[in-house]
Amino acid sequence: MTAYGGVEAGGTKWVCAVGTGPDDLETTSFPTTTPAETLGRAAAFFAAAGPIAGLGVGSFGPIELRRSSPAWGRITTTPKAGWGDTDVVSPLAEAVRAPVAFDTDVNAAALGEQRWGAARGLETFCYVTVGTGIGGGGPANGALLHGLRHPEFGHMRIPHDRARDPFPGVCPYHGDCLEGLASGEALRVRWGARAEELDDPGAWELEAHYLALGLVNVISVLSPERIVLGGGVLKNETLLPLVRANVRELAHGYIDAVELGDGVDAYIVPPALGDRSGVVGAIELGRDAAHMISI
């Protein structure tokens, strides 16, 4: 059976896998340290796993996706210390000796959910992750969203009521963008506790409000058929129902769709693949890379 490789290259940890889909993955994970150490560990995993037909890499960003650019395959202006202008693709391609596909981690997760999870059968939907940072992506009319660069859902500007919340935000570029106000790092800095340790109902109500503001922007601009909402912050069991209620309230009946009314629970959903969406989607990117070479 032909095997493919996948890398979910996150800002906190990397997950590498070899297989064909969610039911037969051989995986490893390790912390994101320096580029040299992290890429070296990934290369060693694939060397030990044996030959693959293609490798997919879903990476934290921003990244350069234009094949025509000499910087293709690189992480660019990331706030992740030490990772700016890092060439991710070249050392991995050298290690696996196979075609490589490169995309954002959230686009990879969207692809995984479309092929195997909560977005099967859909051509226009969004995957949004809320973890250390906030990211989003997905396909429109069946093709993953690319353009000037790639979607940056986390850096959209949202209303910030400084009387209610004087917190300035943590984004080093924008301060109080969506990521600056509602990411896991924002929760930690604002409240002095990590998301998994935070039990203040008011904190989660504010978090849900900010996330809903961002999602209503996404709905208004992209009109997705469904939103898959994942990431470590969403592991708080009170948050998803609060987000759904806030989205319904903010939409205020303007868009005549049951999904923004009584059907909101089936419209904003958790990833069916759980924490594996990204690496399973990276396997799909690897399959696509191999197919493009073979045709």
Buried (B, 14 or more C-beta within 10 A) or exposed (E): EEBBBBBBBBBEEBBBBBBBBBEEBBBBBBEBEEBEEBBBBBBEBBEEBEEBBBBBBBBBBBBBBEEEEEEBBBBBEBBBEEBBEBBBBEBBBEBBEBBBBBBBBBBBBBBBBBBBBBBEEBEBBBBBBBBBBBBBBBBBEEEBBBEEBBBBBBBBBBEBEEEEBEBBBBBEEBBBBBBBBBBBBBBBBBBEEEBEEBEEEEBBEBBBBBBBBBBBBBBEEBEBBBBBBBBBBBBBEEBBEBBBEBBBEBBEEEEEBEBBEEEBEEBBBBBBBEBBBBBBBBBBBBBBBBEEEEE
